[in-house]
Amino acid sequence: VQLQASGGGLVQAGGSLRLSCAASGRTLSSYVMGWFRQGPGKEREFVAAISRNGVNIDYVDSVKGRITISRDNDKNTVYLQMSSLKSEDTAVYYCAATFTLMDGYLGLDKNAYRYWGQGTQVTVSS
């Protein structure tokens, strides 16, 4: 699976962005999908994950209520809608995928994912 993340950019605090992660090479319907981010001088951290059937979703506490993960398996794309952005959201955002046979499986750790996109920079100015 090849993943291509896009949609990052520079936005003022309180603004919104929608990130997209387009997959090629395989259909995403058999993959759990996750978004991670890595801020300056920080380790890569979990942001959100969505099960392959879209039923189970989880977020890191710091983004709950501000960020929504969704997927369109027909378009082979996963989205991360971000609003009320804060300066601490500044990071490179990565999408990730891993094959699973379990409809409801969520991967909350980066080590659970086999495939990674190249990352897209999100910069929030205060």
C-alpha positions in Angstrom: 0.0 0.0 0.0 1.3 3.4 -0.9 -0.1 6.3 1.1 -0.1 10.0 0.0 -1.0 12.6 2.6 -2.0 16.1 1.6 -3.8 19.1 2.9 -1.4 20.6 5.3 -0.4 24.2 5.4 -0.2 27.4 7.5 -3.3 28.4 9.4 -4.0 30.8 12.2 -5.0 29.6 15.6 -8.7 28.8 15.7 -8.7 27.9 12.0 -9.4 24.7 10.2 -7.7 22.3 7.9 -8.7 19.0 6.3 -6.0 16.4 5.7 -6.4 13.6 3.2 -4.6 10.3 2.8 -5.0 8.6 -0.5 -4.0 5.0 -0.9 -3.0 3.1 -4.0 -1.9 -0.4 -4.6 -4.6 -2.0 -2.4 -8.1 -1.3 -1.4 -8.3 0.3 2.0 -11.4 -1.6 3.1 -9.2 -4.2 4.7 -7.0 -1.8 6.6 -7.2 0.0 9.9 -6.1 3.6 9.4 -4.4 6.0 11.7 -3.1 9.5 11.9 0.0 10.4 13.8 2.0 13.6 14.3 5.5 14.6 15.2 6.1 18.1 16.5 9.5 19.8 16.6 11.8 17.9 19.0 9.0 15.5 19.9 8.3 11.8 19.3 5.7 10.7 16.9 2.4 10.5 18.7 -1.0 9.0 18.0 -3.8 11.3 16.9 -6.7 9.3 15.7 -7.6 5.9 14.3 -10.5 4.4 12.5 -11.4 0.7 12.0 -11.7 -0.8 8.6 -15.4 -0.6 8.7 -15.5 2.9 10.1 -17.4 1.9 13.2 -14.7 2.2 15.8 -12.9 5.4 16.2 -10.5 6.8 18.8 -8.6 10.0 19.4 -5.9 11.2 21.7 -7.4 13.3 24.5 -5.8 16.5 23.4 -7.8 16.6 20.1 -11.1 15.2 21.2 -13.9 17.6 20.1 -11.7 19.4 17.6 -10.6 16.7 15.2 -12.6 14.1 13.2 -11.3 11.1 11.4 -13.3 9.6 8.6 -12.9 7.3 5.7 -14.3 6.7 2.2 -13.4 3.2 1.2 -14.9 3.7 -2.3 -12.4 6.6 -2.8 -9.6 4.8 -1.0 -9.1 7.8 1.1 -9.0 8.7 4.8 -9.6 12.2 6.1 -8.7 14.2 9.2 -10.9 17.2 9.7 -9.2 19.6 12.1 -10.8 22.7 13.6 -10.1 25.1 16.5 -6.5 24.5 15.8 -3.9 25.5 18.4 -0.2 26.2 18.2 0.5 22.9 19.9 -1.1 21.1 16.9 1.9 22.2 14.8 3.5 19.1 13.5 4.1 16.9 10.6 1.1 14.7 10.2 1.4 11.1 9.0 -1.2 8.7 7.9 -0.7 5.0 8.4 -2.3 1.7 7.5 -2.1 -1.9 8.5 -4.0 -4.9 7.3 -6.5 -6.5 9.6 -9.1 -9.3 9.5 -11.0 -7.7 12.3 -13.7 -5.2 11.5 -13.5 -3.4 14.8 -9.7 -3.4 15.3 -8.1 -0.1 16.2 -4.3 0.5 16.3 -3.4 3.1 18.8 0.3 2.7 18.7 2.7 3.5 15.9 4.2 0.0 16.1 0.8 -1.4 15.0 1.2 0.1 11.6 3.1 -1.3 8.7 2.5 1.3 6.0 3.2 5.1 6.3 2.7 8.1 4.2 5.3 10.8 3.7 3.8 13.3 6.0 2.2 16.7 5.5 3.2 19.8 7.5 0.6 21.6 9.6 1.7 24.9 11.1 -0.6 26.9 13.4 0.4 30.5 14.1 -0.8 32.2 17.2 
